[in-house]
Amino acid sequence: MQYLYPLASVLAVSLVSFTGLFAISVNTERLKKVLFILISFAAGTLLGDAFLHILPEIVAEHGWSITISLYLLISIVLFYCLEQFIHWHHYHHVSEEERHPVGLLNLVGDGFHNFIDGLIIGTSYLVSVELGIATTLAVIFHEIPQEIGDFAILLHSGFTRGKALLYNFLSALTAVLGTLLAIGISGRFEGTVPFLLALTAGGFIYIATADLIPELHKEVNIKKSFIQLFSFLCGMGLMFLLLTFE
C-alpha cells in the first residue's frame, strides 16, 4: 500500500502527456482561449496546495524554524537553476536549423521536470493520502497547459504526431522514478520529509509566481483578465475544499 497510491498518481500524471492530442483537434485561436484559463487555474491550485496543505502540514508536524525557511529558499533557488539550465519552459522563435535539437533538449528538460514532479508526489504521500491527492491534482492542473506546449514543440521540431506522443509519454514516465526515490530515501534517511515537503512548497510557489502568473500579465483585455482572476480563485478554492476531506 505504501507504493500503490503514489504510483497510481504518477501514472495518472503521466497520462496527461496525451493532452497533446487536444492541441491538434482545435484551431489556434480556440486553443489560446482555453490555455489562458487553464494556466490561471493551475497557478491557483499550486499556490493553494503550497499555502493551504503543505506549509500547514510542515508546521503541524515539525514546527516552524529558520531551518524550514532556509529549506524553502533553497528550494526556490534549485527550481530557478533547474529552469535556467535545462530550459523545461516553452521555447519561442526557433529557427529552422534549431528545430530538431530544440525538440530533443525539450524532452530532456521535461524529463527532469517530471522526475521532480514524481519526487513531489511521493513526498506528499509519505505524510498522508489526502495530501498526496491534493498535490497530485495540483501537479495535473499545471501539467495540462505545459504538455500541450511540449507537444507543439516536438511537432515544430520535426517529430511525427505518433512519435511526439510516444516520446512525450516516455519523458513523463520519469515521474515514476522520482516517486520511487522519494519513498526510498525517506525510509533510509531520517529527517528528509521536512526538506522534501519544503522542496515541494517552494517549487510550487516558484512555478506559479515565476512561470505561470507572468504569462497571465500578458493579457490586457479587461474581460479576459476577470475570467483569469475567477479561474485563479477557483484553483485556490478547489484546494480549500479538499481540506474538508483531511
C-alpha positions in Angstrom: 0.0 0.0 0.0 3.0 2.3 0.6 3.6 2.4 -3.2 0.1 1.8 -4.5 -1.3 5.3 -4.2 1.8 7.2 -5.2 2.4 5.0 -8.3 -1.2 5.3 -9.4 -1.0 9.0 -9.0 2.2 9.4 -11.1 0.8 7.2 -13.8 -2.3 9.4 -13.9 0.0 12.4 -14.2 2.0 10.7 -17.0 -1.2 10.1 -19.0 -1.7 13.9 -19.0 1.1 13.9 -21.7 -1.6 12.7 -24.2 -3.4 16.0 -23.9 -1.3 17.0 -26.9 -4.0 15.3 -28.9 -6.3 18.0 -27.8 -4.0 20.6 -29.2 -4.2 19.3 -32.7 -8.0 18.9 -32.6 -8.8 22.7 -32.1 -7.7 25.8 -34.0 -5.0 28.1 -32.6 -7.4 30.9 -31.5 -9.7 28.5 -29.6 -6.7 26.8 -28.0 -5.4 30.2 -26.8 -8.8 30.9 -25.2 -8.6 27.6 -23.3 -5.0 27.8 -22.3 -5.2 31.2 -20.5 -8.0 29.7 -18.3 -6.0 26.5 -17.6 -2.9 28.5 -16.8 -4.6 30.7 -14.3 -6.4 27.7 -12.7 -3.1 25.9 -12.4 -1.5 28.9 -10.7 -4.3 28.9 -8.2 -4.0 25.2 -7.4 -0.3 25.3 -7.0 -0.4 28.3 -4.6 -3.4 26.8 -2.8 -1.7 23.5 -2.3 1.5 25.2 -1.0 -0.2 27.5 1.4 -3.3 25.5 2.5 -1.9 22.0 2.6 1.9 21.6 2.5 3.1 24.5 4.7 0.5 23.9 7.4 1.5 20.3 7.4 5.1 21.2 8.0 4.2 23.5 10.9 1.9 20.9 12.4 4.4 18.0 12.2 7.7 19.8 12.7 7.0 23.3 13.8 8.4 26.4 12.1 12.0 27.3 12.4 14.8 29.1 10.5 15.7 25.7 9.1 12.4 25.4 7.3 12.7 28.9 6.0 16.2 28.0 4.6 14.7 24.9 3.0 12.1 27.0 1.2 14.7 29.4 -0.1 17.0 26.6 -1.2 14.0 25.0 -3.0 13.2 28.2 -4.9 16.9 28.6 -5.9 17.0 25.0 -7.0 14.0 25.4 -9.2 15.4 28.6 -10.6 18.7 26.8 -11.5 16.7 23.9 -13.0 14.7 26.2 -15.2 17.8 28.2 -16.3 20.0 25.2 -17.2 17.6 22.6 -18.6 15.0 25.0 -20.1 11.9 23.0 -19.4 9.7 26.0 -20.1 8.4 26.7 -23.5 10.6 27.8 -26.4 9.8 30.6 -28.8 11.1 32.0 -32.1 13.0 28.8 -33.1 14.8 28.9 -36.5 14.6 26.1 -39.0 18.2 25.0 -38.2 17.5 24.7 -34.5 14.3 22.8 -34.7 15.4 19.2 -34.1 18.0 19.9 -31.3 15.4 22.0 -29.5 12.9 19.2 -29.6 15.5 16.8 -28.1 16.5 19.4 -25.5 12.9 19.9 -24.5 12.4 16.2 -24.0 15.5 16.0 -21.7 14.4 19.1 -19.8 10.8 17.8 -19.5 12.1 14.5 -18.2 13.9 16.3 -15.3 10.8 18.3 -14.6 8.6 15.2 -14.5 11.2 13.5 -12.3 10.8 16.4 -9.8 7.0 16.1 -10.0 7.3 12.4 -9.1 9.5 13.3 -6.2 7.0 15.9 -5.0 4.0 13.4 -5.3 5.9 10.7 -3.5 6.9 13.0 -0.6 3.3 14.2 -0.2 2.0 10.6 0.2 4.6 10.0 2.9 2.6 12.4 5.0 -0.9 11.3 4.2 -3.1 10.1 1.4 -5.2 13.3 1.5 -2.1 15.5 1.0 -0.9 13.2 -1.8 -4.2 13.5 -3.6 -4.3 17.3 -3.3 -0.7 17.6 -4.6 -1.4 15.2 -7.4 -4.3 17.4 -8.6 -2.1 20.5 -8.4 0.5 18.8 -10.5 -2.0 17.6 -13.1 -3.6 21.0 -13.5 -0.2 22.7 -14.1 0.9 19.8 -16.4 -2.0 20.2 -18.8 -1.1 23.5 -20.4 2.6 22.6 -20.3 2.1 19.2 -22.0 0.1 20.9 -24.8 3.0 23.3 -25.3 5.6 20.5 -25.2 3.7 18.5 -27.8 3.6 21.6 -30.1 7.4 22.0 -29.7 8.0 18.4 -30.7 5.8 18.8 -33.8 7.6 22.0 -34.6 10.9 20.1 -34.3 10.0 17.6 -37.0 8.6 14.8 -35.0 5.6 13.0 -36.4 2.4 13.1 -34.2 2.8 9.4 -33.2 6.5 9.9 -32.2 5.7 13.1 -30.4 3.1 11.4 -28.3 5.3 8.4 -27.6 8.4 10.4 -26.6 6.4 12.8 -24.6 4.8 9.9 -22.7 8.2 8.3 -22.1 9.5 11.6 -20.8 6.5 11.8 -18.4 7.3 8.3 -17.0 10.4 9.7 -15.3 7.9 10.8 -12.6 7.7 7.2 -11.5 11.5 7.2 -10.8 11.0 10.4 -8.8 8.3 8.8 -6.7 10.3 5.7 -6.0 13.3 7.8 -5.0 11.2 9.9 -2.6 9.8 6.8 -0.8 13.2 5.1 -0.8 15.3 7.8 0.7 12.6 8.7 3.3 13.0 5.2 4.8 16.8 5.4 4.9 17.5 8.9 5.9 15.6 10.3 8.9 14.6 14.0 8.7 14.3 14.1 4.9 10.5 14.6 4.9 10.5 18.3 6.1 13.1 19.1 3.5 11.2 17.3 0.7 7.9 19.0 1.8 9.7 22.4 1.8 11.1 21.5 -1.7 7.5 20.8 -2.8 6.1 24.0 -1.4 9.0 26.1 -2.7 8.8 24.5 -6.1 5.0 25.1 -6.4 5.4 28.8 -5.3 8.2 29.3 -7.8 6.4 27.7 -10.7 3.2 29.7 -10.0 4.8 33.1 -9.5 7.8 32.9 -11.9 6.3 31.0 -14.8 2.5 31.0 -14.8 1.5 34.3 -13.3 3.8 36.3 -15.7 2.0 34.6 -18.6 -1.3 35.9 -17.2 0.1 39.5 -17.1 0.4 39.4 -20.9 -3.4 39.6 -21.2 -4.6 43.2 -21.3 -8.3 42.6 -22.2 -10.4 43.6 -19.1 -13.0 40.8 -19.6 -10.4 38.1 -20.0 -8.5 39.4 -17.0 -11.6 39.0 -14.9 -12.0 35.5 -16.2 -8.4 34.8 -15.3 -8.9 36.1 -11.8 -12.0 33.9 -11.4 -10.2 30.8 -12.7 -7.2 31.6 -10.4 -9.5 31.9 -7.4 -11.3 28.6 -8.4 -8.0 26.8 -8.4 -7.4 28.1 -4.8 -11.0 27.3 -3.9 -10.5 23.7 -5.0 -7.5 23.3 -2.8 -9.6 24.8 0.1 -12.4 22.4 -0.5 -10.1 19.5 -0.3 -9.3 20.5 3.3 -12.7 19.1 4.2 -11.5 15.6 3.3 -8.4 15.7 5.5 
